[in-house]
C-alpha cells in the first residue's frame, strides 16, 4: 500500500528472509525479484536480483534462475558476478537437459574468457553430463579436453584448476575401467 515509503524495501527484504526461514525458496526469490523490479534505481536492486537467482536455484526452479541470471547480466554487465552467473547458466541448462544451450554457453565462455580456469570445468561438466546419461564415448572426449586444457594452463603458468582436472582424470579412469571390465575373452 505504501510503495514510496522508506520501509518498503526493508519490508520486502524481511518478507524474503521469512520465506527463506520457512524453506519457501521460490517465494523468497520472487520477493527479491520484486525488489529489483520495483526499486531498480536503489542500492538494494543488484543484491536483490543476485539473491533471487540464488534462491530460485536453491528451490530448484532452474528456468527462473536462468531468467534471473540473464536479467542480472543485462543490468550489470561489468560486474564480476555477471561472468559467474553466465557460466552458471550452462549448468542450469544441463539440469533442464538442454545440452545444446549448455554447450553454446560453455563454448562462448571459453571463447570470451580463454584464460579463466573455469574452461577446464566447462569440459568436465559436459563430460559428467554425458557420463550420467550413458554416452561414455562423448564423456571420455570431454574429460580428455578438460585434462588437456588444464595442462595447457599449467604450461602457460596460469591456474590449471587442478582439482577439476583431477576429477576429470578420475571420471575418465572409471569409464576406462568399465570398458576393461566389459571385455570378454573368447
Buried (B, 14 or more C-beta within 10 A) or exposed (E): EEEEEEEBBEEBBEBBBEBBEEEBBBBBBBBBBBBBEBBEEBEBBBBBBBBBBBBBBBBEBBEBBBBBBBBBBEBBEEBEBBBBBBBBBBBBBBBEEBBEBBBBBBEEBBEEBEEBBBBBBBBBBBBBBBBEEEBBEBBBBBBBBBBBBBEBBBEEEBEBBEEBBBBBBEBBEBBEEEEEEEEEEE
